[in-house]
Amino acid sequence: MTNAPVSVILPTYKRADSLRGSLRKLLQCDPAPDQIVVHVDAGDEETPTMLAAEFPTVEVIRSDTQQGPGGGRNKLMAASRNETVVSLDDDSWPLQADFLGVADQMMSSATSIAAIACHIIEKDDRPEESNNSHNVAELKPTFSFVGCGAIIRRSAFLKTTGYIPLRYAYGMEEADVSIQLLDRGYEVVSCPNLSVFHDCPRETHHSSPSINAAQITNTGLFAFLRYPYRFWPYGCLQVINRIAFSLKKRRFRGVIQGLVSIPFHCLKYSQHRRAVTPSTMRLLLKMKRRSQG
């Protein structure tokens, strides 16, 4: 069988063992991807050596300065040669054997769709069977996706300003790209029938003080960069809710750091501010209310 006309992109940094396992799982897909591109962030010398020795067909992009996962994905999207791009992490992989072929079919059948959020099964989730029914009619409108398991239309992505190159981009990167896509008239949808396994314990990972701080900081930064001025009070409320969530989960470390860092990050990334239209904000809020209801 010929390869699927799909590019698979993976950012990584000093996680050669995880990346090795993910690539082996990915290469079991049938059809296989036409292109696999890995971005290795600055300071990682081990991973390129491993890739050259064990996965010689994988294309490697290296950076001289730290790009973070978002900056890495910007470079990966630019280097992709296919319209359908599957975004993964270095510790995630598709669970269906025909995932890539179905991904391309879905993107080809609806040109208004810019991104498809896959069903993410994380390491600490309860085991469940993957649904092998690939019904495009079951695609549901949503307001965001996650980079460890998403299908993206390259031409639509390139009409946005891309990801903000943050070291810890939690709560920012995919939400930022999604709102830009919605603002340009594209659809962002979810597909419960395409599953990606993310080999990461959610609670342990997100309880890290650095990540907890980043979640709070990025909530404020996102509102500053994308919300029209009249919606800034809503952005402040989101920051308060994020802090309350951290305290409820007893993630105390990182809260003060995250709050104090908001004005510094807003100043640092102020050149990226491109507010969406009020109608896009109303659509976003409507979709969030619907998902919570």
Secondary structure as a PSIPRED ss2 file (coil, helix, strand):
# PSIPRED VFORMAT (PSIPRED V4.0)

   1 M C   1.000  0.000  0.000
   2 T C   1.000  0.000  0.000
   3 N C   1.000  0.000  0.000
   4 A E   0.000  0.000  1.000
   5 P E   0.000  0.000  1.000
   6 V E   0.000  0.000  1.000
   7 S E   0.000  0.000  1.000
   8 V E   0.000  0.000  1.000
   9 I E   0.000  0.000  1.000
  10 L E   0.000  0.000  1.000
  11 P E   0.000  0.000  1.000
  12 T E   0.000  0.000  1.000
  13 Y C   1.000  0.000  0.000
  14 K C   1.000  0.000  0.000
  15 R C   1.000  0.000  0.000
  16 A H   0.000  1.000  0.000
  17 D H   0.000  1.000  0.000
  18 S H   0.000  1.000  0.000
  19 L H   0.000  1.000  0.000
  20 R H   0.000  1.000  0.000
  21 G H   0.000  1.000  0.000
  22 S H   0.000  1.000  0.000
  23 L H   0.000  1.000  0.000
  24 R H   0.000  1.000  0.000
  25 K H   0.000  1.000  0.000
  26 L H   0.000  1.000  0.000
  27 L C   1.000  0.000  0.000
  28 Q C   1.000  0.000  0.000
  29 C C   1.000  0.000  0.000
  30 D C   1.000  0.000  0.000
  31 P C   1.000  0.000  0.000
  32 A C   1.000  0.000  0.000
  33 P E   0.000  0.000  1.000
  34 D E   0.000  0.000  1.000
  35 Q E   0.000  0.000  1.000
  36 I E   0.000  0.000  1.000
  37 V E   0.000  0.000  1.000
  38 V E   0.000  0.000  1.000
  39 H E   0.000  0.000  1.000
  40 V E   0.000  0.000  1.000
  41 D C   1.000  0.000  0.000
  42 A C   1.000  0.000  0.000
  43 G C   1.000  0.000  0.000
  44 D C   1.000  0.000  0.000
  45 E C   1.000  0.000  0.000
  46 E H   0.000  1.000  0.000
  47 T H   0.000  1.000  0.000
  48 P H   0.000  1.000  0.000
  49 T H   0.000  1.000  0.000
  50 M H   0.000  1.000  0.000
  51 L H   0.000  1.000  0.000
  52 A H   0.000  1.000  0.000
  53 A H   0.000  1.000  0.000
  54 E H   0.000  1.000  0.000
  55 F C   1.000  0.000  0.000
  56 P C   1.000  0.000  0.000
  57 T C   1.000  0.000  0.000
  58 V C   1.000  0.000  0.000
  59 E E   0.000  0.000  1.000
  60 V E   0.000  0.000  1.000
  61 I E   0.000  0.000  1.000
  62 R E   0.000  0.000  1.000
  63 S C   1.000  0.000  0.000
  64 D C   1.000  0.000  0.000
  65 T C   1.000  0.000  0.000
  66 Q C   1.000  0.000  0.000
  67 Q C   1.000  0.000  0.000
  68 G H   0.000  1.000  0.000
  69 P H   0.000  1.000  0.000
  70 G H   0.000  1.000  0.000
  71 G H   0.000  1.000  0.000
  72 G H   0.000  1.000  0.000
  73 R H   0.000  1.000  0.000
  74 N H   0.000  1.000  0.000
  75 K H   0.000  1.000  0.000
  76 L H   0.000  1.000  0.000
  77 M H   0.000  1.000  0.000
  78 A H   0.000  1.000  0.000
  79 A H   0.000  1.000  0.000
  80 S C   1.000  0.000  0.000
  81 R C   1.000  0.000  0.000
  82 N C   1.000  0.000  0.000
  83 E C   1.000  0.000  0.000
  84 T E   0.000  0.000  1.000
  85 V E   0.000  0.000  1.000
  86 V E   0.000  0.000  1.000
  87 S E   0.000  0.000  1.000
  88 L E   0.000  0.000  1.000
  89 D C   1.000  0.000  0.000
  90 D C   1.000  0.000  0.000
  91 D C   1.000  0.000  0.000
  92 S E   0.000  0.000  1.000
  93 W E   0.000  0.000  1.000
  94 P E   0.000  0.000  1.000
  95 L C   1.000  0.000  0.000
  96 Q C   1.000  0.000  0.000
  97 A C   1.000  0.000  0.000
  98 D C   1.000  0.000  0.000
  99 F H   0.000  1.000  0.000
 100 L H   0.000  1.000  0.000
 101 G H   0.000  1.000  0.000
 102 V H   0.000  1.000  0.000
 103 A H   0.000  1.000  0.000
 104 D H   0.000  1.000  0.000
 105 Q H   0.000  1.000  0.000
 106 M H   0.000  1.000  0.000
 107 M H   0.000  1.000  0.000
 108 S H   0.000  1.000  0.000
 109 S H   0.000  1.000  0.000
 110 A C   1.000  0.000  0.000
 111 T C   1.000  0.000  0.000
 112 S C   1.000  0.000  0.000
 113 I E   0.000  0.000  1.000
 114 A E   0.000  0.000  1.000
 115 A E   0.000  0.000  1.000
 116 I E   0.000  0.000  1.000
 117 A E   0.000  0.000  1.000
 118 C E   0.000  0.000  1.000
 119 H E   0.000  0.000  1.000
 120 I E   0.000  0.000  1.000
 121 I E   0.000  0.000  1.000
 122 E E   0.000  0.000  1.000
 123 K C   1.000  0.000  0.000
 124 D C   1.000  0.000  0.000
 125 D C   1.000  0.000  0.000
 126 R C   1.000  0.000  0.000
 127 P C   1.000  0.000  0.000
 128 E C   1.000  0.000  0.000
 129 E C   1.000  0.000  0.000
 130 S C   1.000  0.000  0.000
 131 N C   1.000  0.000  0.000
 132 N C   1.000  0.000  0.000
 133 S C   1.000  0.000  0.000
 134 H C   1.000  0.000  0.000
 135 N C   1.000  0.000  0.000
 136 V H   0.000  1.000  0.000
 137 A H   0.000  1.000  0.000
 138 E H   0.000  1.000  0.000
 139 L C   1.000  0.000  0.000
 140 K E   0.000  0.000  1.000
 141 P E   0.000  0.000  1.000
 142 T C   1.000  0.000  0.000
 143 F C   1.000  0.000  0.000
 144 S C   1.000  0.000  0.000
 145 F C   1.000  0.000  0.000
 146 V C   1.000  0.000  0.000
 147 G C   1.000  0.000  0.000
 148 C C   1.000  0.000  0.000
 149 G E   0.000  0.000  1.000
 150 A E   0.000  0.000  1.000
 151 I E   0.000  0.000  1.000
 152 I E   0.000  0.000  1.000
 153 R E   0.000  0.000  1.000
 154 R H   0.000  1.000  0.000
 155 S H   0.000  1.000  0.000
 156 A H   0.000  1.000  0.000
 157 F H   0.000  1.000  0.000
 158 L C   1.000  0.000  0.000
 159 K C   1.000  0.000  0.000
 160 T C   1.000  0.000  0.000
 161 T C   1.000  0.000  0.000
 162 G C   1.000  0.000  0.000
 163 Y C   1.000  0.000  0.000
 164 I C   1.000  0.000  0.000
 165 P C   1.000  0.000  0.000
 166 L C   1.000  0.000  0.000
 167 R C   1.000  0.000  0.000
 168 Y C   1.000  0.000  0.000
 169 A C   1.000  0.000  0.000
 170 Y C   1.000  0.000  0.000
 171 G C   1.000  0.000  0.000
 172 M C   1.000  0.000  0.000
 173 E H   0.000  1.000  0.000
 174 E H   0.000  1.000  0.000
 175 A H   0.000  1.000  0.000
 176 D H   0.000  1.000  0.000
 177 V H   0.000  1.000  0.000
 178 S H   0.000  1.000  0.000
 179 I H   0.000  1.000  0.000
 180 Q H   0.000  1.000  0.000
 181 L H   0.000  1.000  0.000
 182 L H   0.000  1.000  0.000
 183 D H   0.000  1.000  0.000
 184 R C   1.000  0.000  0.000
 185 G C   1.000  0.000  0.000
 186 Y C   1.000  0.000  0.000
 187 E E   0.000  0.000  1.000
 188 V E   0.000  0.000  1.000
 189 V E   0.000  0.000  1.000
 190 S E   0.000  0.000  1.000
 191 C E   0.000  0.000  1.000
 192 P E   0.000  0.000  1.000
 193 N E   0.000  0.000  1.000
 194 L E   0.000  0.000  1.000
 195 S E   0.000  0.000  1.000
 196 V E   0.000  0.000  1.000
 197 F E   0.000  0.000  1.000
 198 H E   0.000  0.000  1.000
 199 D C   1.000  0.000  0.000
 200 C C   1.000  0.000  0.000
 201 P C   1.000  0.000  0.000
 202 R H   0.000  1.000  0.000
 203 E H   0.000  1.000  0.000
 204 T H   0.000  1.000  0.000
 205 H H   0.000  1.000  0.000
 206 H H   0.000  1.000  0.000
 207 S C   1.000  0.000  0.000
 208 S C   1.000  0.000  0.000
 209 P H   0.000  1.000  0.000
 210 S H   0.000  1.000  0.000
 211 I H   0.000  1.000  0.000
 212 N H   0.000  1.000  0.000
 213 A H   0.000  1.000  0.000
 214 A H   0.000  1.000  0.000
 215 Q H   0.000  1.000  0.000
 216 I H   0.000  1.000  0.000
 217 T H   0.000  1.000  0.000
 218 N H   0.000  1.000  0.000
 219 T H   0.000  1.000  0.000
 220 G H   0.000  1.000  0.000
 221 L H   0.000  1.000  0.000
 222 F H   0.000  1.000  0.000
 223 A H   0.000  1.000  0.000
 224 F H   0.000  1.000  0.000
 225 L H   0.000  1.000  0.000
 226 R H   0.000  1.000  0.000
 227 Y C   1.000  0.000  0.000
 228 P C   1.000  0.000  0.000
 229 Y H   0.000  1.000  0.000
 230 R H   0.000  1.000  0.000
 231 F H   0.000  1.000  0.000
 232 W H   0.000  1.000  0.000
 233 P H   0.000  1.000  0.000
 234 Y H   0.000  1.000  0.000
 235 G H   0.000  1.000  0.000
 236 C H   0.000  1.000  0.000
 237 L H   0.000  1.000  0.000
 238 Q H   0.000  1.000  0.000
 239 V H   0.000  1.000  0.000
 240 I H   0.000  1.000  0.000
 241 N H   0.000  1.000  0.000
 242 R H   0.000  1.000  0.000
 243 I H   0.000  1.000  0.000
 244 A H   0.000  1.000  0.000
 245 F H   0.000  1.000  0.000
 246 S H   0.000  1.000  0.000
 247 L H   0.000  1.000  0.000
 248 K H   0.000  1.000  0.000
 249 K C   1.000  0.000  0.000
 250 R C   1.000  0.000  0.000
 251 R C   1.000  0.000  0.000
 252 F C   1.000  0.000  0.000
 253 R C   1.000  0.000  0.000
 254 G C   1.000  0.000  0.000
 255 V H   0.000  1.000  0.000
 256 I H   0.000  1.000  0.000
 257 Q H   0.000  1.000  0.000
 258 G H   0.000  1.000  0.000
 259 L H   0.000  1.000  0.000
 260 V H   0.000  1.000  0.000
 261 S H   0.000  1.000  0.000
 262 I H   0.000  1.000  0.000
 263 P H   0.000  1.000  0.000
 264 F H   0.000  1.000  0.000
 265 H H   0.000  1.000  0.000
 266 C H   0.000  1.000  0.000
 267 L H   0.000  1.000  0.000
 268 K H   0.000  1.000  0.000
 269 Y C   1.000  0.000  0.000
 270 S H   0.000  1.000  0.000
 271 Q H   0.000  1.000  0.000
 272 H H   0.000  1.000  0.000
 273 R C   1.000  0.000  0.000
 274 R C   1.000  0.000  0.000
 275 A C   1.000  0.000  0.000
 276 V C   1.000  0.000  0.000
 277 T C   1.000  0.000  0.000
 278 P H   0.000  1.000  0.000
 279 S H   0.000  1.000  0.000
 280 T H   0.000  1.000  0.000
 281 M H   0.000  1.000  0.000
 282 R H   0.000  1.000  0.000
 283 L H   0.000  1.000  0.000
 284 L H   0.000  1.000  0.000
 285 L H   0.000  1.000  0.000
 286 K H   0.000  1.000  0.000
 287 M H   0.000  1.000  0.000
 288 K H   0.000  1.000  0.000
 289 R H   0.000  1.000  0.000
 290 R H   0.000  1.000  0.000
 291 S H   0.000  1.000  0.000
 292 Q H   0.000  1.000  0.000
 293 G C   1.000  0.000  0.000
